Amino acid sequence: MSEDDKGKRFLELIDEQNNLQWDIIEQLTFLINAKWDSSEIQNKLESLVEKHSTITKELNSLDVDNSIL
């Protein structure tokens, strides 16, 4: 992957990660308002956190040679 491609992918991942973070905050707020008693929201949060982790791993893999970060 070229440096330009890495840079573009990096920005895409950062944008996606930011959107996920806002979704996580929203779901946490819903869960708090539900007095922590909603398996549906808990499952959605689990999925969002897994996606966030996957993106973070990909972001870290883009910088194997310390070339973009």
Buried (B, 14 or more C-beta within 10 A) or exposed (E): EEEEEBBEBBEEBEEBBEEBEEBBEBBBEBBEEEEEEBEEBBEBBEEBEEBBEBBEEBBEEBEEEEEBE
